[in-house]
Amino acid sequence: MFSHLTVPEFLRMGAYAAIGLLMIGYGLFVRRAATGTAFYTVFLFGGTVLLLFAVCVPLHVWEKLPKGIRIAFLVCLTIGLMLFLFVEALIIRHFGDKEEDVDYLIVLGAQVFEDRPSLVLKYRLDRAAEYLAAHPDTICIVSGGQGTNEPFPEAEGMYRYLTEEMGIDGARIIKEPNSSNTVENLKFSLELLPGADVKVGIVTNNFHIFRSLGIAKKQGYKNAAPVVSPSKKEYLPTNMLREFVGVIKDFLFGNM
């Protein structure tokens, strides 16, 4: 079957197979790391689709499709790729945002386990603790409710980590234990502030800053500033892809 392939067809089949296997391998790597998100399944699915594409090359499935379908597919693929690159550029622009002096911090929640925060959340909490140590008058709001896979509200786990592990005075921390997503994090936290015009720092990972600031502005925050925490480079591909989906969703739903 492969002996009748042209060189371009053979290279195309090899590229599909190689990228597909890499995506599946990366998805399994993220799954094993228990990062607190199931978005690794997108890589497993995408890698499987590319392996199917590789199988279709020697069968000449693409060439057998009607020309109109092929053109429509390529147009949609091109538009989707351009949109993806545009949104990712907006996200990356905020990776280096500089911190400002603020009166309140809002730490956005992520998954907690019985004995520790998830890796994504740990980065946020470590950054918040660093900021609070350098700004002793700043008050901190920890925001996050309890998911079905969590032993207690994220706000409780965040409070425990900041007070027990990082030595932050509990009197400086306000819990917001009812939110289930970024929109609710910022909506419910706004209700705990003395006013919408108070200077607020939003603590979240670099890949999440763009969307969080956009949502905060839509919610009515007058002086929201970024306090950027890092993220582990190995998991940045899945985080960036997940964030692209989040930006598109929140834009379409009018959240930003």
Residue, then its C-alpha position, 0 to 999 in steps of 0.5 A: m500500500f505504501s509503495h504507491l505513495t509519492v514523496p509528498e504523500f509519504l512526508r504528509m503521512g509521516a508528519y500526521a503520525a509523528i505529531g499525533l503521537l507527540m500529542i497523545g504522549y503529551g496528553l498522557f504526560v499531563r494526565r499523569a501529573a494531575t494538574g487539576t484540569a482534564f483538558y489533556t483529553v483534547f490532546l489525546f483526541g487531537g492526536t488520535v484524529l491526526l493518526l486517522f489522517a495518517v491512515c487516510v493518506p495512502l487511501h487517498v480519502w482527501e482526494k476522493l472528497p468533493k472539491g467544495i468540501r475540501i475548500a470549505f475545510l481549508v477555509c475554516l482551518t485557516i480562519g481558525l488558525m488565524l483566530f487562535l494565533f491572534v488570541e494567543a498573542l493577546i494572552i502572551r502580551h500580559f505575561g510580563d505585566k508589572e505589579e502595582d501597589v494595591d489595597y486588596l489582592i484577589v487570588l483566583g481559585a483552582q483545584v485543591f486536594e486534601d493536603r495541598p493546592s494544585l500546582v496551578l493554584k500553588y503558583r498563585l498562592d506563592r505569588a500572593a504570599e510574596y506580595l503580601a509580605a512586601h505590602p503589609d497593609t494589603i488585604c487578601i481575598v481568596s476566591g473559590g468554591q467547592g467542586t465535585n472533586e474537591p474535599f472543601p471549598e478552594a477558598e478554605g484550602m487557599y486560606r490554610y496554605l497561606t496561613e499555615e504554610m506561608g505564615i500570612d496573618g489570617a486576619r488579613i485574609i477574606k474567604e469567598p467560598n461560593s464561586s465556581n469559575t473566573v466570572e463568579n470569582l470576580k463577581f462575588s469578590l467585588e461584593l466583599l470590597p469597600g467599593a468598585d473604585v478601590k485599587v485591586g490586584i488580581v493574582t493569577n497565572n500568566f496565561h490567565i491574566f488577559r481573560s481575568l482583566g477583561i472579565a474584571k473590567k466587564q464586572g465593573y472594577k475601576n482599578a484592577a491591576p495584574v499581579v502575575s504568577p508564573s506557570k510551569k513551562e511543561y504544562l503551558p501548551t495545555n494551559m494556553l489551549r484551554e485559555f484560548v477556549g476560555v477567551i472565546k467562550d467568555f467573549l461570546f457570552g458577554n463576560m469580557 
